[in-house]
Amino acid sequence: MATGNLNVLFKELKGALGKQIVIKQYKNKTVITAYPVTIKRKPTKLQTVYRNDFTKAVKYAQDIVRTPAKKKAYAKKVKPGQTVYNFAIAEYKKKFGVKKEK
């Protein structure tokens, strides 16, 4: 993965070039990655469990971000560079998420 700051060539560019690379913009950085490979196969039971768990975490975080009072309370907890949304997902995973089997 390549990154760069204020790259004149790619500053406003985003999307896929052929099916070789993808150019993304994150804040003030340009990120170039390989085109994603998708495999069309049925997910395992464990993958389905984790995907459902993540779906619940996203709904939890969206509720917090959409409620001004909750968002303000969470904003006090986040670390620099972290968003309320990401913090809420991490909190959900710690409190309610599926525990890995050892």
C-alpha positions in Angstrom: 0.0 0.0 0.0 1.4 3.4 -0.9 0.5 6.6 0.8 1.3 10.3 0.1 0.6 13.8 1.3 -0.7 16.4 -1.1 0.2 14.4 -4.1 -0.5 16.8 -7.1 -1.2 13.9 -9.5 -3.6 12.0 -7.3 -5.0 14.7 -5.0 -8.5 14.7 -6.5 -8.5 11.2 -8.0 -10.4 8.3 -6.5 -11.7 5.0 -7.7 -10.3 2.0 -9.6 -8.0 2.0 -12.5 -8.9 -1.1 -14.5 -8.9 -4.0 -12.1 -5.4 -3.4 -11.0 -5.3 -0.6 -8.4 -7.7 1.4 -6.2 -7.1 5.1 -5.3 -8.7 6.3 -2.0 -8.7 9.6 -0.2 -8.4 9.6 3.6 -8.4 13.1 5.1 -5.4 14.7 3.5 -3.7 11.5 2.3 -3.9 9.6 -0.9 -3.8 5.8 -0.6 -3.2 3.4 -3.5 -4.0 -0.3 -2.9 -4.4 -3.4 -5.0 -7.8 -4.1 -6.4 -9.8 -6.3 -4.0 -10.2 -10.0 -4.8 -13.7 -11.3 -4.2 -14.4 -15.0 -3.7 -17.9 -16.2 -4.4 -18.3 -18.9 -1.8 -20.7 -19.4 1.0 -19.4 -18.1 4.3 -18.8 -20.6 7.1 -21.0 -20.7 10.2 -18.3 -18.9 12.2 -18.0 -16.1 9.6 -21.7 -15.7 9.7 -21.6 -15.4 13.5 -18.9 -12.7 13.4 -20.6 -10.8 10.6 -23.9 -10.7 12.5 -22.0 -9.6 15.6 -20.3 -6.8 13.6 -23.7 -5.7 12.2 -25.0 -5.3 15.7 -21.9 -3.3 16.7 -22.5 -1.0 13.7 -26.1 -0.4 14.7 -25.0 0.3 18.3 -22.4 2.9 17.0 -24.8 4.5 14.6 -27.4 5.0 17.4 -24.7 6.7 19.5 -23.5 9.0 16.7 -27.1 9.9 15.7 -28.1 10.9 19.3 -26.5 14.2 20.2 -26.4 13.6 24.0 -24.8 10.2 23.6 -22.3 11.5 21.0 -21.3 14.3 23.3 -20.7 11.9 26.2 -18.7 9.6 24.1 -16.6 12.4 22.6 -15.1 12.9 26.1 -13.8 9.3 26.0 -12.2 9.1 22.6 -8.4 9.2 22.1 -6.8 11.7 19.7 -7.3 10.5 16.1 -10.2 8.2 17.0 -13.8 8.9 16.1 -16.8 8.4 18.3 -18.1 5.8 15.8 -14.9 3.7 16.0 -14.8 4.0 19.8 -18.4 2.9 20.1 -17.8 -0.2 17.9 -14.7 -1.1 20.0 -16.7 -0.7 23.2 -19.5 -2.8 21.8 -17.1 -5.6 20.8 -15.5 -5.5 24.3 -18.8 -5.6 26.2 -21.2 -7.6 24.0 -19.1 -9.1 21.2 -18.6 -12.7 20.4 -15.7 -14.2 22.5 -13.1 -16.1 20.6 -12.7 -19.7 21.6 -9.3 -20.9 22.7 
